[in-house]
């Protein structure tokens, strides 16, 4: 699908913006950046967030420096698209990497990007992620304790958390417990629900290491139909005066499914943030 086709489909929904993906093939041509922004804005929407996946835990310094360079390129891309939030990750959980060393590497790389992000008015958002499609190993900071340590090690006005409740389930942890530990740092959210085609979460974790991308048994599901308690999630976010973007991760089974997820979230937002409806 061409990006323009996706824009037309997405802007037909009752949404306010489109989260962008840095890896869209057509984004390799910088001349397209302004064209896509204009097309989205002509539909009365905006592009608030850019989703990208730096790998900051690689043992080779030259590799990490190149990842910093790529992240700065994505920050530039975010600015050109009119966005305010650019995702960062920690990197891959390589077997030989200790927790302390991984936090040191990831934090230093993120901090190296923050002055540039600040200059452009962009906030870097660290997600409690599962695994990038092109990675052999899961996210280094997938587990709650590691994620919280990494978040607490970085204090900067242009740094915050992108909270994804479903990814906590994949870590074998309680998404509400994680949220309560980082809610004061949450600036954006991925709304999602996950389900397994077969087997258990333990089966999933046994096959996730060393294989590129997600295990085949894992699927996104319609929001509101899975394990997440959105009333509890939104209650906590409302408590800390969260008023950021909620980005919908769904649509695997088509636009009708995505429209139902939009409707579910709109209904919940109207309850907890009526001022935005």
N, C-alpha and C positions, 0 to 999 in steps of 0.2 A: 504494500500500500504506500502510495506517495504521502508525504507529510501534509500536503494540501488537502488530500482526501480525508485524512484523519482529523484535520482541523474542522472540516465541514461536518463530519459525524459528531465530533465532540461538542461543538458549539451549538448543536441542536438540543443538547440536554440543558436542564435547569441548573446550570453551574455558573460560577463567577470567573473561573480561570482554568488554564491548562498547565499542569505540571509538565515540564519539558524533559526530554532525555538527551544527554550530551552525545550519545552514540547514534542518533538518527543519521543515516548515511548522508543525507543531503546537507547536514550541518558541517560537513567537511569543507564546503564552499562558503567562505565567510560572507560572500555577497548575498547569500540566502537569509542571513540572520535578520536583517532589517525587513526583508520581504515577508518572512513568516510573522514577525512581530506585527507588521502592518495588517496582515490578513486577519490575525487574531483580534486585534483592536478594532478593526472594521466590523467585527461581529459583536462588539460590545464586551469583549472579554479581555483578560490580561494573562501574562505568563509570569506567575509569582516565584516559581521554584524551578531549579535545574537539578536533575538527578544524575549523579556521576559517581564513580567508584575508584578512588585512588587506593593504591596498595602501599601503605606507608611502613609496613613491618618487614619488608624485604631486607635480608642481611647485607646486601651490597649498597654502599653509600651512593655510588653513581646512579644506581637504579632508583633509589629514593629521591635523589636530586631531580631526576627526570620526572618522577611522579609529582613533585612539588611544581615543576614547570608546567605539567599537564593541568594540575589543579588551578594554577593561576590563569591558564588559558580558559578553563571552564568558568572561572570567576569573570573574566572579560566577556565571555559568551553570555553569562547571566545578565550582566549590565546591558549588553547590546539588545537583549530580548525584553528589557524593561523589568527584570525580576529583582527580587530583594534577598532571596535565599538560595544558597548553593550547597548541596550536600557534600559532606566528607565522610569517609569511613576510616577505620583503623588500618585494616589490611588483613592479610590471610593469617590464620592460626597454624603456622608451620610447626611441625612436631618438635623441632629443636629449639624453639623460641620460648624463653622463660616469660612469665607474666611481667616481672619488673622491667625486663629489657624491652618487651613489646610496648608497654605503656610509655617508656622513655622514647622509643623511636616514633611511635604514632603522635605523641604530644609534641615532640620537637618539630615534626613535619607540619602538623596543623598550625602550630605557632609561627612557623616560617611563612605561612600563607596569610595569616591574619592581618598584617600591616597593609598588604595589597588589597585585601577584601575591604578593610576599613576605609581606605582611600576611595574606593568605588561605591561605598555605602551598601556593601553586601554582607549579610550574616551567614557564616558557615554553620551548617547544621549537621551534627553527628547523629546518625541513626543507630539504634539497637538492631543491627542488621543480621541477616541469616547467612547469605552467601551470594556473591555476584555470579552471574551466568557464566563468566569466563574464568572463574577461579577454581583451582583444584581443592582448596581447603576452605572450610567455613570462616566466618568473620572472627578475627582475633578477640574482639570485645563482645562476642556473642553472649557470654555469661554475665549475669547481673553484677556480680562483684567486680569483674574486670571493667565492665562498661562504666559503672559508677566511679571507680578509681580514676579512669581516664577522664571522665567529665569533670570530676572535682580537681583534677590536676591542671585544668585550663580555665583561667579567669580572664575574660575579655568581653567587652560589650558587644562585639561582633561574633560571638560564639554562643550556640545554644544546642538544644536537643530536638531531633525529629523523632517523635515517639511512634513506634509501630507495635500495637498490642499483640498481634499474631506472632511476631517473631519471638516474643517471650515464651510462648507455648513451645516453639520449636527448640528453644534452649532448655526445655523441661522445667520452666519456671512460671510463676504467677505474674501475669501482666499488670495486675493492680498493685502488687507489691513493688514491682519496678517503678510504676508510675508514681507512687507515693514517695519514692526515694529521689526522683528526679523532677517532679512536677514543677518545681520553681524554676527549672532550667528549660522547660519545654517551650519552644516557640512555634513549632509546626507539628503536624501529625499526619501519619499515613493511616487512613481508615481502611481496614481490611478484615477479612475472615478467611481462615484456612481450613482445609479438610484433607484427609488422606484417602486416596482411591482404594488402598488396601493396607493391611497390616497396622502397625502401631507406631507411635513416635519413637520408641526404642528401635524398631526396625529401621526407621528413617536415619537415625543417628549412626547406626552401624554401617550404613552404606554411603555416608556423605563425604567421608575423607578420601581425597585422591581422585575424585571423579569430577570432571568439569560440569559446572552448573548444578541446578537443582536435581535431586533424585526424582525419578519418574513418578513415584507414588504420591508426590506432593502437588496439590493444586490450590489455587485461589478459589474462594467461593463467594456467593452472594452475601453482601454485608447485611448483618442482622440475622443470618441463618446459621452462623457458626458458634464457636465457643465464647466469643467475646461478649462481655456484659457492658453495653454502651451506656446504659444509665449510670453504672458505677464509674465508668471512665469519665464521662462528661461531668458528673458530680464533682470529681476530684479536680478536673481542669477548671471548672467554674470557680471552685474554692480558691484557686491561686490566680484568679482573674486572667486566665488564658483567653486571648482574643485573636489568635493567629489563624493561619490557613489549615484546613483539613482536606487533605488530598486523597482522592478515592482510588484504591487499588482493586480493580475488578474488571469485568468485561470479557473474561476468558471465553465464556459461552455466548458472546454476542451483545449487541446493543440493548436488547430488551432486558437482559440481566443487569446491565450497567444502569439502565434507567431505573430499575427497581431499587438498586443500591443508592442512587441519588435521592430517590423519594424517601427512603428510610432515613437517610442522614438529614435531609431537609426537615423531616418531621421532628427528629430529635433536637436539631439545632434550634428549631422554633420554641422548644420547651426550655432549653437551657440558655440560649442567647436570643431571646425574642427581638432584641434591638437590631439584629442583623437580618431579619426576615422582612 
